[in-house]
Amino acid sequence: MPRLETHKLKGKLSGSWACSAGYDLRIVFDFVESEKQKEDDIFLLEIGTHEEVY
């Protein structure tokens, strides 16, 4: 099973999270509190190569 390597971001994207999906595909997202469930939802901010999202 591939590892997503989820990590919290710093700098201008501080407070957001990112994970890897393949060699050079990054997904940047925030966790947001769900109004209907006790679990958080994920709000996608950016999907692209390392250079495109950072």
Secondary structure, 3 states (H helix, E strand, C coil): CCCCCCEECCHHHCCCEEEECCCCCEEEEEEEECCCCCCEEEEEEEEECHHHHC
